[in-house]
Amino acid sequence: MFDESAGKLSLEQFIASIDSFFGLWRLDGKFRDNVMMYIVTQERIRRFVDSAELDAEVEATFRAILSQLENIGPIPGAATDDDAYVDHLVKAEQLWQKIRPQPDEKQE
């Protein structure tokens, strides 16, 4: 029997994975070649949006992030000379920072 909870991330894990995605692309000039990072991140966002109860603004922002990531395209060679993918990543990261939950100051 298929276990739908398999591979499901906690909220903290989800936030950390999205933070890692945006942190890594800035550190690695060849990050564009890591197609799986884009695909996995897109899928995680889709699953989160589909399974979480989000207010309309947050859901719309997640969909806008997905749109930016989808604009990059999955095949790096197709955009080798096109630096526009950086613009999409910057915009997606800005959208993420807009809705990213901040750590509870009491926990620190």
Buried (B, 14 or more C-beta within 10 A) or exposed (E): EEEEEEEEBEEEEBBEBBBEBBEEBEEEEEBBEBEEBBEEBBEBBEBBBEEEEBEEEBBBBBEBBBEBBEBBBEEBEEBEEEEEBEEBBBBBBEBBEEBBEEEEEEEE
